[in-house]
C-alpha cells in the first residue's frame, strides 16, 4: 500500500467556499484528485447543495478510488426529515456509485444534532450501513475533546479529527494523544486545512504551519497509527497560494512511499473481513470494497458546538 492510498479530499462541490474566501474557484473533486494525486474523497453537502437523489452525483464521482458519503451534511445544511438522516438515500445510490464504502456525519457534536440523533438512532444508522457493507464515520474537533462523548463515539466505526484554528496547531501532538485515548482501537483520520477558517477573514493556511503539520502526521501514517489524512478542500485547490504548493510537493515526495497496512481493528472481524483483504486497493474488495481508511465546520460559527 502507498501513502496516497490513505489520502482523502473533504469533497464539497466546486465553488462551495467562494463566498467565505472571496475567491473565484471552480475546481471539482475529480479535478483535485488528478491534480493533487489524492484519489479518495468524502462527499459532503455544504449549505444543502447536495440533495437526494444522490445517484447522479454518485455516477459523476465514480472515477474516484473510494468515496464516503454524508449522512448529515455540514452545519449549514438543513437536517433531513427522516429518522436516519440520509442513510437510505446513500444506500439507494450504491448501484450508481460502486466506489461508495461508507457514510459520515459532519459537524455532528452540536446540541441540536446530538439531541436529534441520540446514540440509539446512531446505532440504527450504523447497523443499516453495516448491512450494506459500509462503515460509519464522524467529525471531531480539538475543542470537543473535553466533552464526554463515549456513548456517541461507540456508534461510529471511525473518526476524522480536525484542529480548528492554526494557532492551535502547535498542540497537535497533545490533541492526538488525547484523541487516541478516546478512540481506543477505532480508526482515526487526521484533517488538514488548506485555509485558516478560524480567522475572521479567513486567509490561506500558513505554509510553514501546514508543512509542519504534514511532517508530524507522516510517521503516524507510516506506522498505521493514523489510518489516513483528509485535506480540506478541493474547493480552494485552484487558488494560487503557497499552501496548495506545499500540499502538492508533499504528495509528490511521499505519495508513492510504501507503508504498512493497518489492521482493520474490531470492526473488520465483526464484519468477517480479513485485515489482509482490507490492505488491498478498494477495487479488489467484494462486493463494494472496504478500505480501512482512516475535518467540522471549516467555516466560522462552529465553536458554539
N, C-alpha and C positions, 0 to 999 in steps of 0.2 A: 504494500500500500504506500502511496505517496502522500506527502503533506497536502497537496492540492485537493486530494480526495476528501480531506477534512475541512475544507474551506467553504463557507456559505455566504451568500448575499442575503441581507434583510430586504427582501424584494417588494417594495411598493411600486405601483405603476409609475411610469415615466411622468415627470413634472409634478409629482405629489408634494415636493418640498419647495417649489419655486416661490410660493407666497411667503414662506418663512425665511428663505435665504435671500430673496431678491434676485435670484439667478434666472436664467432662461435655459434650463437644462432639459434635455429630451432623451437621455439615454434610457434604453429599456433594460429590463433584467436579462434578456437574451444577449443584447449587445455587451452588457457588463461582463457576462460570463466569458465571451470571446475575447474582449479586450484585456481583461484583468486575469484571465486564467482561473476564475473561481466558478466551478461548474455546478454547484448546488445552490438552492435558494429556498428560503421561507417566503411564501407569497402571502402578503398581509394587506387587508383592506385598510386604507388611510382615509379618514373622513367619510367612510361609506362608499368609496369609489370602486369597490369590487363587490357586486351584489349577485346573489343566486339568480339564475342557474350558473354554476361555475364551469360547466363543460366547455363553453367556447374559450375561456381563459386556460383551462387545462390543456386543450389541444394546442393553444398558442405556446404554452410553456413546455410542451412535450419534448423539446430538444434538450432541455436541461437534464443533467445527470440524475438529480434527485430533488424532490420538492416536498416540503411540509407546508400545509395549508392552514390559514387562520380559521379556527372555530369561533373565535371572537377577534374582531379587528382592533385597531389601536384605540386609545382613549376617546378620540373624536368620532369614532364610528358608532352609530346607534346600536344598542344591544338587540340581537334578534328576538323575535317574539317566542320562538319555541323553547321548550324547557331545556333542550340540549344544545342551544345555540345553533350554529351552522353545521353541526355534526352530520346530519343526514344529507345536507347539500354537498358536503365534501365527499361523502360516500357515493353519492349519485354521480360524481364527476370521475370516479375511478376508471370507468371504461374509456373515458376520453383522455385521461392522463395516466398512463401506466407507470409513470415515474413518481406518483404520489405515494409517500411512505409514512406520513404522519400528519398530525394536527397540532396546532399551537394556539394558546390564548395569550394575546398581547395585553400589556398594561393591566394585568389581572388584579394585583393586590391593592385594590382601592375599596373603600367601604361599600359602594354601590355594587360592584361586581362580586365581591365576596358574599354579600347578602343575597344577591340574585342567584349565585351559583355556589351554594354551600358544598361541603365535602360529599354529601350523599349524591348530589347531582353530578359533581365532577367524576365520581366513581362510575356513574351511569355512562357518562361520555367516554371515559377510559375503556370500560367494558365493551361498549359499542364499537369503538375503534379497534380494539383487540380482535373482535370477531372478524374484522376485515383485514387483519394482519398489519394494522397501523399502530404507531406509537403516539404518545401524547406528551406535549412539551408546554412549559410556561416561561414567562419572562419575570426575572427578579432583578431588582436594583440594589446598589450598595446601601442606600438609605432605608431599605426594607429589611436589612439583616438583623435588626433588633426586634423585629416583630416575631411573635410566636406563631409560626406558620406550619408546624409539623403536621397537623391534621390535614392541611391542604396539600402540602408537598407530597404526602403519601399517595395522592391521587394522580401524580404525574410520573411519567417514565423518564423524563429528562428535564434539565433546567438550562435556560440561556441566561447568562449573568452579565449585567451592564453597569459600568461605572458612570454615573450621571454627573458630568462636570469635570473638565480637565484638571481643576485644582485638586481633585481627589485622586488622580492617577498615581501620585507617589505612594498612596496607601494600597495599591493594587494587591501586593503580596499579602498584606494583612487581611484584606477583604476575602481573597481567595481561600486562605486558610480557614476563615470562619465559614465560608460557604461550603467547603469540602466537609467540614464537621457536620453541617446541617444536612448536606445532601446524602451522606453515607455512601452507598455504592451506586447511586444514581449517576448516569452520565451528565457531565457539565460541559456546555459550550460557553466560551468567553466572547462577549461582544466587544467590537472595536468600532468607534465612531470616526467618520471622516469629517464630521462637522461638530463644533463645540456647542451643542444645543442648550446647555445650561445658561449661557450668556444672554443678556437682554437683547442684544442684536447679534445673533449667532454668527461667529466667523468660522472659517475653515479650522480644523484641528491643527494645533501647533505641531509642525512636522517632527520636531525633536521629541515631543511627548509621545507622538504616535509611534515613532521608531523605537523608543524605549519600551513602550507597551508591547509591541510585537516581539521584541527581543526577550522580554520577560516571559511571554507566553510560549515561545518556541520550544524550550526544553520541556515544558509541561506537556506540550503537544507530542513531542517525540517520545516521551516516556509513557504516554497514554493516560496521564493524569487529567488532561483536558481531552475531551472527545472531538473538539473542533473549535474553530474560530468563526464568528459571524460578523460580517462587515456591514455597517450601516452608512451609506447605502448606495445602490446603483443610481438613485435619484440625483446625486451630485457627481456621478462618475465622469461626466464630460465637462466638468468645470476645470479651468486651468488654475491649479494651485499646487503647492508643494506636497500637501498631504496625499493627494492622489498619486503623485510621483513616487513618494515613499512606499505606498502600498504596492504599486506596480513593480518597483525594484525588489521589494521583499519577496513577492511571489515569484518573480523571475529567478531570484537567487536560491530560494529554498523550496519552491513548489514541487520539484521533481525528486527531492530527497526522500529516500525510503525510510519509513518509520514502522515501529511495531504496531500491530493492530490491537487495540484494547479489547478485552473480553466484553461481552455484552451485558455482564452483570446478571442480577437475578431475573430481569425481565426476559432475557433470552431463554433461560432454562424453563421459565413458566410457559413460554410460547413454544417450546420444543424446537428451538432453532439453535444450532451449534455455534459456539464462538468462531469456529473456523469459517463457517458459511458467512457469518457476519463480516468477516475480514475481506471478503471478495467484493468486487465492484457491484453496485446496486443492480445492474442489468442482469447479473447471473443468478439472482435470488428467485426462488419460486414462492408465490406466483408473481408478486409485485416487487419484491425486494425489501430487505430490512437492513438498511445501513446503520451500523452502530455509530451514530453521529452524536456526538455531541459535536440583548437587545432588550425599554419600556418606552415609554414615550420619549422619542428622540426629540421631542419638542418641549416647549415651555408648558408649565401648568401641572406637570406630573407630581411634583413634590407634595401636593395635597394628599396623595395616597399614603 
